[in-house]
Amino acid sequence: MNVSLTPALEKFVQDKVATGLYNSVSEVIREAIRLLISTESVSHDRLNSLYKDIDAGLNDPVSHDGVEAMEKLLKRYE
């Protein structure tokens, strides 16, 4: 597999290898892909949680103050 990087990304990767934390460009790219997978997984889990809360709210027979509800949601998903 060949990967084309912008000059800025190529420099970033080379700088990471130069620090000694990584032995090769491949290691840096593999780590970047692992982080992307992890980030997407967390985002997916947060979205699922949000959808569950929305469903619970839509099915809740109790009326809530909109401002209060938004404040609670914002605190929960910060």
N, C-alpha and C positions, 0 to 999 in steps of 0.2 A: 504494500500500500504506500502510495506517495501522498504527502500532504504539502500543500502550498501555504506558506504563512506570509503575512505582511512583514516588511522589514522590522517594524516595531515589535511584532510578536516573536519573530526569529531572534531578535536581540534579547528579549525577555527570557526566552528559553535558554539561550546560550549563557546568559548571566546566571541563571539558576544552576546550570551545570558547573559554571566557573566557581560557584560558592563551595562546591564540594558536597552539597547535600544530595546531589543526584550524580550518578555515574555516567549517564548518557542522556541524549535528547529524548530517546524513547521512554526513559523513566519519567521525565517531566511530562510528556504527552499522556502517558498512561495515568499518572496522578491527576492530571487535569480532567481526563475523561471520568475517572472515579468520582472526583468532586462534582462534576456536572450531573452524573447519575444520582449522587446523594442529594444534591440541591433539588433536582426534579422530583425525587421521591418525597422529600419534605414538603414541597409545594403541593404535590398531589394529596398527601395526607391532610394538610391544612385545608385544602379545598373541600375534601370529603367531610371534614369536621364542620366546616361552614355550612355545607349543604344540609347536613343532619340538623344543625341548629335552626336553619331556615325552615325546614320541614316541621320541626318541633314547634316553632313559633307560629307557623301557619295553622297548625292543628291545635293550638292552645286556645281553649275557650275563654281564657281570662284576657281582658283588655289591658294593654300596657301603654304607658306614656312614651311617645316616640323619642323624645330627647333622652330620657333615662335609658331606654333600650339601646340607643346608639352609643351612649357613653359606656355602657357595659360591654357592648360588642367591640368597641375600639380598644378598650383595656384588655379584653380577652385575646384579640388578634394582633396586638402590637408586636 
